[in-house]
């Protein structure tokens, strides 16, 4: 059963070492993520599942102890998903889960065993929902840390350039995540999300499947679009 969820953005720029001189610009987002992880800890889960978008090589389960790295972003920084007691994996964490691992290390997470799950951005909504249902069947009290960004098309300098559909899309995503609106997340337009480069669509729909029948309430902690990319932090409890 899902007892709590935290939704966080996953840009590597969230990590100060990667952001360098631009680090202060995401200070509020980092603080909101810290608060969101506090909600997960307060729920006393038996298991924490971290879900984030991944390319082909990073999809599927990542056991506790899996390593990640920010070397591809020019920074000599390694992270580990959970404690050293975890299994050794030859695969590295995808960037979204590496950011999650950094957040968890930063807050010294030790409240429950951790498992990572990388999901492909093109994964159909129905399959995402099924994955969410399966995830919460793993333990009596499951918490989710859901990583993903909203649109990347909010400004002319955004990675996806300016798209007038981006702001309304992000506003609905923020509303749905802040209200724990499972039905709205299930019905997100997959094609539109792809066109707007919203990497969080599939993880959010995994959350929707996991939250069926859980009757959780939501709270929006942060919503902004620095660098023209929509970042949302929310909690469900």
C-alpha positions in Angstrom: 0.0 0.0 0.0 1.2 3.5 -0.8 1.6 5.5 2.4 3.4 8.6 1.0 5.0 10.1 -2.1 7.4 12.9 -2.9 7.6 14.4 -6.4 10.8 16.2 -7.2 12.5 17.5 -10.4 15.6 15.7 -11.7 17.9 18.2 -13.4 21.6 17.5 -12.6 21.7 21.3 -12.0 19.9 20.5 -8.7 23.3 19.3 -7.5 25.4 22.3 -6.5 28.7 20.8 -7.8 27.1 20.5 -11.2 25.4 23.9 -11.1 28.6 25.7 -9.9 28.0 29.4 -10.0 24.3 29.0 -10.9 23.7 26.9 -7.7 21.8 29.6 -5.8 19.2 29.8 -8.5 17.8 26.4 -7.5 18.2 26.8 -3.7 14.5 27.1 -3.2 13.9 23.9 -5.2 16.5 22.0 -3.1 14.9 23.2 0.1 11.5 22.0 -1.1 12.9 18.6 -2.0 14.4 18.3 1.5 11.0 19.1 3.0 9.4 16.5 0.7 11.8 13.8 1.8 10.9 14.6 5.3 7.3 13.7 4.6 8.4 10.3 3.3 10.4 9.6 6.4 7.5 10.7 8.7 5.3 8.0 7.0 7.6 5.3 8.3 7.5 3.1 5.1 8.8 -0.4 4.9 10.3 0.3 1.5 11.1 3.3 -0.6 10.9 3.0 -4.3 12.6 5.7 -6.4 11.1 6.1 -9.9 12.6 8.3 -12.6 12.8 8.6 -16.4 15.6 6.7 -18.1 17.1 5.9 -21.4 17.2 2.3 -22.7 20.3 1.3 -20.7 18.9 2.7 -17.4 15.4 1.2 -17.5 14.2 -1.5 -15.1 15.1 -2.1 -11.5 18.2 -0.8 -9.7 18.9 -2.5 -6.4 20.0 -0.7 -3.3 23.7 0.1 -3.4 23.7 0.8 -7.2 26.2 3.6 -8.0 25.6 6.7 -10.1 27.9 9.5 -11.3 27.9 13.1 -12.5 31.1 12.7 -14.4 29.2 13.0 -17.6 28.3 16.5 -16.5 31.9 17.5 -15.9 31.9 16.9 -12.2 34.0 14.3 -10.3 31.1 13.2 -8.1 29.8 9.7 -7.4 26.6 8.7 -5.5 25.1 5.5 -4.3 21.4 4.6 -4.0 21.1 3.8 -0.4 23.7 2.2 1.9 26.7 0.1 1.1 24.8 -3.0 2.3 23.1 -3.2 -1.1 23.8 -5.5 -4.0 26.5 -4.8 -6.4 25.2 -3.8 -9.8 27.2 -3.5 -13.0 24.8 -0.9 -14.3 25.0 2.8 -13.3 22.0 4.8 -12.2 20.4 6.9 -14.9 20.8 10.6 -14.3 17.3 11.0 -12.8 18.0 8.4 -10.1 21.5 9.7 -9.5 19.9 13.0 -8.6 17.5 11.2 -6.3 20.5 9.3 -4.7 22.2 12.7 -4.1 19.0 14.0 -2.4 18.8 10.9 -0.3 22.4 11.1 0.7 22.0 14.8 1.5 19.2 14.1 3.9 21.0 11.0 5.3 18.1 8.7 4.5 18.1 5.6 6.7 14.4 5.1 7.3 13.7 2.1 4.9 15.4 -0.1 2.3 15.5 1.6 -1.2 14.9 0.3 -4.7 15.3 2.3 -7.9 13.2 1.9 -11.0 14.0 3.6 -14.3 11.1 4.0 -16.7 11.2 4.8 -20.4 9.7 8.2 -21.3 7.7 6.6 -24.2 6.0 4.0 -21.9 2.3 3.9 -22.5 0.0 5.4 -19.8 -1.7 2.0 -19.2 1.6 0.3 -18.7 2.8 3.0 -16.3 -0.3 2.6 -14.2 0.2 -1.2 -14.1 3.8 -0.7 -13.0 2.6 1.5 -10.2 0.1 -1.1 -9.0 2.9 -3.7 -9.0 5.3 -1.5 -7.1 3.0 -1.0 -4.1 2.4 -4.7 -3.8 6.0 -5.2 -2.7 5.5 -4.3 0.9 2.8 -3.4 3.4 3.9 0.3 3.6 5.5 1.6 0.4 6.7 5.2 -0.2 7.6 6.6 -3.6 10.2 9.2 -4.5 9.1 10.3 -8.0 11.6 12.1 -10.1 10.8 14.0 -13.3 10.6 17.4 -15.0 7.6 19.2 -16.6 7.9 20.8 -20.0 11.2 22.1 -21.4 9.5 24.7 -23.6 8.6 27.6 -21.4 10.9 30.3 -22.9 12.8 31.1 -26.0 16.1 29.9 -24.4 14.6 26.6 -23.1 16.0 23.3 -24.3 12.8 22.8 -26.4 12.4 26.5 -27.4 9.1 28.3 -26.6 5.9 26.5 -27.0 2.7 28.2 -26.0 1.2 24.9 -24.9 3.9 24.5 -22.2 2.6 26.9 -19.6 -0.9 25.5 -19.5 0.4 21.9 -19.5 2.7 22.6 -16.6 0.0 24.5 -14.7 -2.3 21.4 -14.9 0.5 19.1 -13.9 1.3 21.3 -10.8 -2.4 21.4 -9.9 -2.8 17.6 -10.3 0.3 16.8 -8.3 -0.6 19.4 -5.6 -4.1 18.0 -5.3 -3.1 14.3 -5.5 -5.5 14.1 -8.4 -4.9 10.5 -9.6 -7.5 10.7 -12.4 -5.9 13.8 -13.9 -2.4 12.2 -13.9 -3.7 9.1 -15.5 -5.3 11.2 -18.3 -2.2 13.3 -19.1 -1.7 13.5 -22.9 1.2 11.3 -23.7 1.9 12.8 -27.1 1.7 16.3 -25.9 4.1 15.5 -23.0 6.5 14.1 -25.5 6.4 17.1 -27.7 6.9 19.4 -24.7 9.8 17.2 -23.5 8.2 16.6 -20.1 10.3 13.8 -18.7 8.1 13.3 -15.7 5.0 12.1 -17.5 5.7 8.4 -17.2 6.9 8.5 -13.6 3.9 10.6 -12.6 1.6 8.0 -14.2 3.4 5.3 -12.3 2.6 7.3 -9.1 -1.1 7.4 -10.3 -1.2 3.7 -10.5 0.4 3.2 -7.2 -2.0 5.6 -5.5 -5.2 3.9 -6.5 -7.4 3.5 -3.5 -4.8 5.0 -1.1 -6.8 8.2 -0.5 -3.8 10.4 0.0 -3.9 14.2 0.2 -1.4 16.4 -1.8 0.5 19.6 -1.2 2.4 21.6 -3.7 5.7 22.8 -2.2 7.4 24.4 -5.3 6.6 25.3 -8.9 8.8 27.4 -11.2 10.5 27.3 -14.5 14.1 28.4 -14.2 16.0 27.9 -17.5 12.6 27.5 -19.2 12.0 24.0 -17.7 9.1 23.3 -15.4 10.1 22.0 -12.0 7.5 20.8 -9.5 7.9 19.6 -5.9 4.9 18.0 -4.2 4.0 15.6 -1.4 1.3 13.1 -1.0 0.5 11.7 2.5 
